Amino acid sequence: MPADAVDKWKDTVAGSLAGMAQVVVGQPLDTVKVRLQVEDARSAKFRGPLHCIVDTVRQEGFLALYKGMAAPLVGISAVNALLFTAYSSFKDVQVRMGHAHTADQLSLSAIALAGAGAGFVNSILASPVELLKVRLQVQRSLTSKHQTQQQYRGPTDLARALVHTDGWRHGLFRGFWATVWREIPAYAAFYAAFEAAKRRITGAGQAGPETLVAAPWQLMLAGSTAGVSYWCACYPLDVIKSRAQNSNKRLRSGYMTEITRAIYRAEGLAGFWRGFTPCVLRSIPSAAVTFTTYELVMRMLD
């Protein structure tokens, strides 16, 4: 098997395991984030992140915070496998173009470009996986006759219903272009911030990045920096994406502009940052465990 194919196989395995670790650690706060994002401030049920957590656990039980986990646990493992493989491939392309002798020596701008390319490719899988996750997270399981009852038993049931009702494009791939526009700046910031933090923490800028191996705590710290940078770079776009994916109306051309105007008219600029606090808090351990798992698995496979 060619060396490049072996390396890509390692990226796939390490990315899959990193994705699973990310979901297990981050799902509860991700559920809170999504529920806050899709609410209209004028009829909001939750007063903030803490109220959302308390109310969800009281009304639906603790496991409600893990709603929609089956889709991302399987899906995000595949998404991360694709993401890290694409990122590695885009770095290799730049090395072959003569931008550096090895991928570890690429400039931060080159790292950001590779991350942006990986984000674009990643959207193909991320869009349907996140659609299923968002729909299941927002769904409420209450016994009160005054509340909406649970419609879907899980991601497979929901996916079938969406395809049957609206087809692939308007059903399972609803909000695809909103996902694309979010992923490009998000992963440019994600990978550039991780690499910048890792080089700073390990002193790689002085000794040469290829000669230093980061300790697990250093990987976790750099990963946390990457997670915060990811959301700071794209959060308003993520709110728009969540609104699009949770909408029951058929999305027309220019739907992102329509949703943006609707959010601004109803809530002002603050509407684009609903759920930001739990999202950032979640990103710190999630991104830390994602990068640490990926790097350690890669070392083990090497």
C-alpha positions in Angstrom: 0.0 0.0 0.0 1.5 3.4 -0.9 2.7 5.6 2.0 0.2 8.3 1.3 -2.7 5.8 1.5 -1.4 4.5 4.8 -1.2 8.0 6.2 -4.8 8.8 5.1 -6.0 5.6 6.7 -4.4 6.7 10.0 -6.1 10.1 9.6 -9.4 8.4 9.1 -9.1 6.2 12.2 -7.8 8.9 14.4 -10.4 11.4 13.2 -13.2 8.9 13.8 -12.2 8.3 17.4 -11.6 12.0 18.0 -15.2 12.6 16.8 -16.7 10.1 19.2 -14.8 11.6 22.1 -16.0 15.1 21.1 -19.7 14.0 21.1 -19.5 12.2 24.5 -17.9 15.2 26.2 -19.8 18.1 24.5 -23.4 16.8 23.7 -25.2 18.2 26.8 -24.1 21.8 26.3 -24.6 21.5 22.6 -28.2 20.6 23.2 -28.6 23.7 25.3 -27.0 25.8 22.6 -29.3 24.6 19.9 -32.4 25.0 22.0 -31.5 28.6 22.7 -30.6 29.3 19.1 -33.9 28.2 17.5 -36.1 30.2 20.0 -37.6 33.5 19.0 -36.8 35.9 21.8 -40.4 37.3 21.7 -41.7 33.9 22.8 -38.7 32.3 24.4 -39.2 29.5 26.8 -35.8 29.8 28.4 -34.3 32.8 30.2 -30.8 31.6 29.6 -28.4 28.6 29.5 -28.8 27.7 33.2 -32.6 27.9 33.0 -32.5 25.8 29.9 -30.5 23.0 31.6 -32.7 23.0 34.8 -36.0 23.1 32.9 -34.9 20.4 30.4 -33.8 18.0 33.2 -36.9 18.8 35.3 -39.3 18.2 32.4 -37.6 15.5 30.4 -35.0 14.0 32.6 -31.2 14.2 32.6 -30.8 12.0 29.5 -32.7 14.7 27.5 -29.4 16.6 27.4 -28.1 13.8 25.3 -31.0 13.9 22.8 -29.9 13.4 19.2 -26.6 11.9 20.3 -27.0 8.7 18.2 -26.7 10.8 14.9 -23.6 12.7 15.8 -21.9 9.8 17.6 -21.9 7.8 14.4 -22.1 10.8 12.0 -19.5 13.1 13.6 -17.1 10.2 13.8 -17.4 10.0 10.0 -17.4 13.8 9.7 -14.2 14.1 11.7 -12.6 11.3 9.7 -13.4 13.2 6.5 -12.4 16.5 8.1 -8.9 15.4 9.3 -8.2 13.4 6.2 -9.1 16.4 4.0 -7.1 18.8 6.2 -4.1 16.5 5.9 -4.5 16.3 2.1 -4.7 20.1 1.7 -1.5 20.5 3.7 0.2 17.9 1.6 -0.9 19.8 -1.6 0.8 22.9 -0.3 4.0 21.0 0.6 4.1 19.6 -2.9 3.6 23.2 -4.2 6.8 24.1 -2.4 5.3 26.2 0.4 7.3 24.2 3.0 9.6 21.2 3.2 7.1 19.4 5.5 3.5 19.9 6.7 4.8 20.8 10.2 6.7 23.8 8.7 3.7 25.4 6.9 2.9 29.0 7.8 -0.2 29.8 9.8 -1.8 31.3 6.8 -1.2 28.1 4.9 -2.7 26.1 7.8 -5.8 28.4 7.7 -6.2 27.8 4.0 -6.0 24.0 4.5 -8.5 24.3 7.3 -10.9 26.3 5.1 -10.6 23.7 2.3 -11.3 20.9 4.8 -14.3 22.8 6.1 -15.8 23.0 2.6 -15.3 19.3 2.0 -16.6 18.5 5.5 -19.9 20.2 4.8 -21.0 17.3 2.6 -21.3 15.0 5.7 -21.8 17.7 8.4 -24.9 19.2 6.9 -27.2 16.1 7.1 -25.7 14.9 10.4 -26.2 18.3 12.1 -29.7 18.6 10.6 -30.8 15.4 12.4 -29.0 16.4 15.6 -30.7 19.8 15.6 -34.2 18.4 15.0 -33.9 15.8 17.7 -32.4 18.2 20.2 -35.2 20.7 19.8 -37.9 18.0 20.0 -39.4 17.8 23.5 -40.7 14.7 25.2 -43.3 15.9 27.6 -46.3 14.0 29.0 -48.5 17.1 29.5 -51.4 17.4 27.1 -50.5 21.1 26.7 -47.1 20.3 25.3 -45.9 19.0 21.9 -45.3 15.3 22.0 -42.2 13.6 20.6 -42.5 12.8 16.9 -39.4 10.9 16.0 -38.0 7.8 17.7 -34.4 8.5 16.5 -32.2 9.7 13.6 -33.2 6.9 11.2 -36.9 7.6 11.7 -36.4 11.3 11.3 -34.2 10.9 8.1 -36.8 8.7 6.5 -39.6 11.2 7.3 -37.6 14.1 5.9 -36.7 12.4 2.7 -40.2 11.1 2.2 -41.8 14.5 2.8 -39.3 16.9 1.2 -36.8 14.8 -0.7 -33.0 14.8 -0.3 -32.3 18.4 -1.2 -35.0 20.1 0.8 -35.2 17.4 3.4 -32.0 15.8 4.5 -29.8 18.5 3.0 -31.9 21.5 4.2 -29.5 24.3 5.1 -26.6 22.9 3.2 -25.2 26.2 2.0 -25.5 27.7 5.4 -23.4 24.9 6.7 -20.8 25.5 4.0 -20.6 29.2 4.8 -20.1 28.4 8.5 -17.5 25.6 8.0 -15.1 27.6 5.9 -14.2 30.4 8.3 -14.7 28.1 11.3 -12.1 25.5 10.4 -9.7 28.1 9.0 -9.7 29.6 12.6 -9.9 26.1 14.2 -6.7 24.7 12.7 -4.7 28.0 12.6 -5.5 28.6 16.3 -4.5 25.1 17.3 -1.2 25.2 15.4 -0.4 28.7 16.7 -1.1 27.8 20.3 0.8 24.5 20.0 3.8 26.2 18.5 3.7 28.9 21.2 3.3 26.4 24.1 6.0 24.0 22.9 8.4 26.7 21.7 8.3 25.2 18.2 8.9 28.6 16.6 12.4 28.5 17.9 13.3 24.9 17.7 11.4 23.9 14.5 7.9 22.4 14.8 8.9 19.0 13.4 11.4 18.4 16.3 9.0 18.8 19.2 6.3 16.5 20.5 3.6 18.2 22.5 2.6 16.6 25.8 -1.1 15.7 26.3 -1.7 18.7 28.5 -0.2 21.0 25.9 -2.5 19.4 23.2 -5.5 20.0 25.4 -4.6 23.6 26.0 -4.0 24.2 22.3 -7.2 22.3 21.5 -9.2 24.5 23.9 -7.9 27.6 22.1 -8.9 26.2 18.8 -12.4 25.4 20.1 -13.0 29.0 21.2 -11.6 30.4 18.0 -13.9 28.2 15.9 -17.0 29.6 17.5 -15.8 33.2 17.6 -15.2 33.0 13.8 -18.6 31.6 12.8 -21.2 31.8 15.6 -23.7 34.1 13.9 -23.6 31.8 10.8 -24.3 28.9 13.1 -27.4 30.5 14.5 -28.6 31.1 10.9 -27.9 27.5 10.0 -29.8 26.2 13.0 -32.8 28.4 12.2 -32.7 27.1 8.6 -32.4 23.5 9.6 -35.2 23.7 12.2 -37.6 25.5 9.8 -40.5 23.6 8.4 -40.9 25.9 5.4 -39.3 25.1 2.1 -36.1 27.2 1.9 -36.0 29.5 -1.1 -32.9 30.9 -2.8 -31.5 33.6 -0.6 -32.9 32.0 2.6 -29.8 33.0 4.6 -30.5 36.7 3.9 -34.2 36.2 4.8 -33.3 34.5 8.1 -30.6 37.2 8.9 -33.2 40.0 8.4 -35.8 38.2 10.5 -33.4 37.7 13.4 -32.2 41.3 13.3 -35.7 42.7 13.1 -36.9 40.6 16.1 -33.8 40.6 18.3 -31.2 42.9 17.0 -27.5 41.9 17.0 -28.0 40.0 20.2 -30.1 37.5 18.3 -27.1 36.3 16.4 -25.3 35.4 19.7 -28.1 33.4 21.5 -26.6 30.3 23.1 -23.0 31.6 22.7 -22.0 31.1 26.3 -22.9 27.3 26.6 -21.4 26.9 23.2 -18.0 28.3 24.1 -18.0 26.5 27.4 -18.7 23.3 25.6 -16.0 24.0 23.0 -13.2 24.1 25.6 -13.3 20.4 26.7 -14.7 19.2 23.4 -12.0 20.6 21.2 -9.3 19.7 23.8 -10.4 16.0 23.8 -10.8 16.1 20.0 -7.2 17.2 19.2 -5.7 15.2 22.1 -7.4 12.0 21.0 -6.5 12.6 17.3 -2.8 13.3 18.0 -2.4 10.4 20.5 -4.1 7.9 18.2 -1.9 9.0 15.3 1.2 8.5 17.5 0.0 5.1 18.5 -0.6 4.1 14.9 2.8 5.4 13.9 
